Amino acid sequence: MNETLTLAPIGYVKSKFETNTPADEMRAQPSRIILKPEFERGLLGLESGTDIVVLFCFHRVQPEEIALQLHPRHNPDNPLRGVFATRSQFRPNRIGVTVARLEQIEGNVLHVSGLDAQDGAPVLDLKPYQPYFDADTPGQQLAVRQVASLAEARAAIDLIDTEVIRLLGHRAEYVRQVVNFKKTPEEVRAPVRYAEVMRRRRELAEANGLNPDVIEEMYKLLVESFIQEEMKILREREEGN
């Protein structure tokens, strides 16, 4: 059996990001996929305003960087995991996959948002995002759709709020774990990290059509409450010692 597989890119990513950048920061900025002209006819049927699945290559990863086990996000505090249990780019075949929003098609150029591929990344394939194949039931329920009544709209809003609060609960659980790695109030406050969080949340707000000032104020209240909880845990730990 021939174990060698040769893939040829159908196009390339054009992005402002040329070096390793947090995925959510890349997703917050628009980018383009430039298809090779001979593949333009294959775009027939794709529509602007829909989601597409983009398969691409982590082309900047060097062979010596590939690892079968690693600490996610290069943080030694994170438990060691096999690469197939992570979203790491340091994979044996260097293949990445992202669901992106197709904003506009101009000939062989696709304007997209939500793509976390670096500039020059070879694009291996494009597929329409289809919830039946690509999403679980909660994801389908939360997808924005046209409603037929006020009651239906309110029910959708309530469902989204329920999911938001559930995820904030998950965030709180991680905050309680984070304090285990901090020893002083200064480490809890972490002003550099705080400023970076606010900056990135403002960018995400703008990318999603929200008022960044409002989102920043919401996060300030949220983060401050978590900081106070961390401080309490820190004091209790010191008193216990």
Secondary structure, 3 states (H helix, E strand, C coil): CCCCCCCCCCEEEECCCCCCCCHHHHHCCCEEEEECHHHHHHHCCCCCCEEEEEEEECCCCCHHHCCCEECHHHCCCCCCEEHHHCCCCCCCCCEEEEEEEEEEEECCEEEEECCCCCCCCEEEEEEECCHHHHCCHHHHHHCCCCCCCHHHHHHHHHHHHHHHHHHHHHHHHHHHHHHHHCCCHHHHHCHHHHHHHHHHHHHHHHHCCCCHHHHHHHHHHHHHHHHHHHHHHHHHHHHHC
